[in-house]
Amino acid sequence: MRLSQHQQQTIRRIVGEVFNEPVTILLFGSRVDDDARGGDIDLLVQCTEPVEHPAVMASRLSARISRALQGRKVDVVLEAPSLQYLPIHDVAHRTGVPL
């Protein structure tokens, strides 16, 4: 995994501040590959409760993490009972690692 301990802690802290419930966070994409270079940070946030305004929540979370990590591009995918399950969720589950 190509995230420092500090970056992981920062992500966990911000996700905890944005969501008022326990969530699971998976890192997936190029940052999971130790041999790759560069790349954005792809996160799957699994919520146990329905999410109102998911686009707003995902963009807010992405922006806050990006600012905290000196402008690193961050993509956030949400998974919740109220949201449609998409192929990207399968990719995240198959290749992701928990933070």
Phi, psi and chi 1 to 4 in degrees:
 res  aa     phi    psi   chi1   chi2   chi3   chi4
   1 MET       -  130.7  173.1 -172.0  -39.0      -
   2 ARG  -102.0   58.8  -67.8 -177.9  -58.4  117.5
   3 LEU  -135.2  135.2  -72.8 -179.5      -      -
   4 SER   -71.6  165.5   69.1      -      -      -
   5 GLN   -59.1  -41.1  -74.4  -66.2  -32.2      -
   6 HIS   -62.2  -44.6  175.0   69.9      -      -
   7 GLN   -62.0  -42.5  -70.1  170.7  -40.6      -
   8 GLN   -61.4  -45.4  -67.5  176.1   51.7      -
   9 GLN   -63.2  -39.9  -69.2  169.6  -11.4      -
  10 THR   -62.9  -45.0  -61.0      -      -      -
  11 ILE   -61.6  -48.4  -68.9  168.1      -      -
  12 ARG   -59.9  -41.9  -74.9 -168.4  -63.4  -92.4
  13 ARG   -63.0  -47.4  176.9 -177.2   53.4   78.9
  14 ILE   -67.5  -41.9  -67.5  171.5      -      -
  15 VAL   -60.0  -41.8  170.6      -      -      -
  16 GLY   -63.4  -33.5      -      -      -      -
  17 GLU   -73.8  -34.1  -68.7  170.3    0.1      -
  18 VAL   -78.5  -38.4  170.5      -      -      -
  19 PHE  -104.5  133.9  -71.0   92.1      -      -
  20 ASN   -94.5   35.1  -64.8  -34.2      -      -
  21 GLU  -150.4  161.2   63.2  172.7  -74.4      -
  22 PRO   -67.5  133.4  -12.4   22.0      -      -
  23 VAL  -131.4  162.3  -62.2      -      -      -
  24 THR  -109.4  137.8  -59.3      -      -      -
  25 ILE  -118.0  126.9  -52.3  165.4      -      -
  26 LEU  -116.2  133.1  -65.1  178.7      -      -
  27 LEU   -92.9  129.6  174.8   71.1      -      -
  28 PHE  -139.0  178.0   67.6  101.3      -      -
  29 GLY    87.7 -157.7      -      -      -      -
  30 SER   -64.7  -26.2   61.8      -      -      -
  31 ARG   -68.7  -14.6  -71.3  -77.6  166.2  167.1
  32 VAL   -80.1  -24.2  175.5      -      -      -
  33 ASP   -85.4  109.4 -177.7   -4.8      -      -
  34 ASP   -64.3  -20.8  -69.2  -25.9      -      -
  35 ASP   -91.4  -10.3  -63.8  -35.1      -      -
  36 ALA   -80.0  168.9      -      -      -      -
  37 ARG  -127.6  148.2  -68.2 -177.5  127.8    2.5
  38 GLY    63.2 -153.3      -      -      -      -
  39 GLY    94.0  155.5      -      -      -      -
  40 ASP   -81.7  179.5   59.1   -3.9      -      -
  41 ILE  -105.4  116.9  -62.9  171.5      -      -
  42 ASP  -104.3  122.7  -61.7  -54.5      -      -
  43 LEU  -124.6  137.6  -59.4  172.0      -      -
  44 LEU  -108.1  123.9  171.8   69.0      -      -
  45 VAL  -110.2  114.3  178.3      -      -      -
  46 GLN   -95.7  119.6  -63.5  174.2  -75.2      -
  47 CYS  -108.4  142.5  -54.8      -      -      -
  48 THR   -88.2  -18.6   57.2      -      -      -
  49 GLU  -108.0  156.0  -60.6  -66.6  -35.0      -
  50 PRO   -57.6  148.2  -23.3   33.3      -      -
  51 VAL  -112.4  120.4  174.8      -      -      -
  52 GLU   -85.6  140.3  -69.6 -173.5   33.9      -
  53 HIS    56.6   58.1  -46.7  -68.5      -      -
  54 PRO   -61.4  -35.2   18.8  -28.6      -      -
  55 ALA   -64.2  -40.4      -      -      -      -
  56 VAL   -66.3  -44.8  172.2      -      -      -
  57 MET   -62.9  -45.1  -66.0  -63.2  -75.3      -
  58 ALA   -65.4  -42.2      -      -      -      -
  59 SER   -70.3  -37.7   61.9      -      -      -
  60 ARG   -61.9  -45.7  179.6  179.0  -62.9  148.3
  61 LEU   -63.8  -45.5 -175.3   57.1      -      -
  62 SER   -58.6  -46.2  175.2      -      -      -
  63 ALA   -65.0  -43.2      -      -      -      -
  64 ARG   -64.7  -43.0  -74.4 -168.7   59.1 -168.9
  65 ILE   -66.7  -42.8  -65.6  170.4      -      -
  66 SER   -58.4  -45.8 -179.9      -      -      -
  67 ARG   -61.5  -42.2  -79.5 -166.3  -56.4  -89.8
  68 ALA   -68.7  -24.7      -      -      -      -
  69 LEU  -106.8   36.8  -60.9 -179.1      -      -
  70 GLN    55.5   41.3  -70.0   73.2   45.6      -
  71 GLY    85.7    6.2      -      -      -      -
  72 ARG   -58.2  134.8  173.2   74.7   54.0 -159.7
  73 LYS   -69.5  132.2 -174.2  173.8 -179.6  -37.1
  74 VAL  -129.6  124.6  178.5      -      -      -
  75 ASP  -106.5  131.5  -67.5  -32.9      -      -
  76 VAL  -119.3  128.2  173.5      -      -      -
  77 VAL  -114.5  129.8  176.5      -      -      -
  78 LEU  -101.0  145.3  -61.3  178.7      -      -
  79 GLU  -129.2  123.4 -177.8  178.9  -23.5      -
  80 ALA  -154.8  159.6      -      -      -      -
  81 PRO   -57.1  -27.4  -21.7   29.9      -      -
  82 SER   -86.8   -2.7   59.2      -      -      -
  83 LEU  -112.5  150.8  -57.8  176.5      -      -
  84 GLN   -67.5  138.1 -178.9  179.9    5.4      -
  85 TYR   -85.6  125.6 -167.6   86.3      -      -
  86 LEU  -117.7  165.5  -58.5  169.6      -      -
  87 PRO   -56.9  -30.7  -28.1   35.8      -      -
  88 ILE   -63.0  -29.4 -169.5   67.5      -      -
  89 HIS   -64.4  -41.2  -65.9  104.5      -      -
  90 ASP   -61.0  -43.7  -74.3  -30.3      -      -
  91 VAL   -60.5  -46.7  171.4      -      -      -
  92 ALA   -62.3  -42.2      -      -      -      -
  93 HIS   -68.2  -37.6  -75.5  -73.5      -      -
  94 ARG   -73.8  -37.0 -170.2  173.3   54.1 -105.3
  95 THR  -111.8  -10.5   64.2      -      -      -
  96 GLY   -77.8  158.5      -      -      -      -
  97 VAL  -125.4  139.8  -64.8      -      -      -
  98 PRO   -67.1  144.4  -12.1   22.4      -      -
  99 LEU   -98.2      -  -77.0 -171.9      -      -
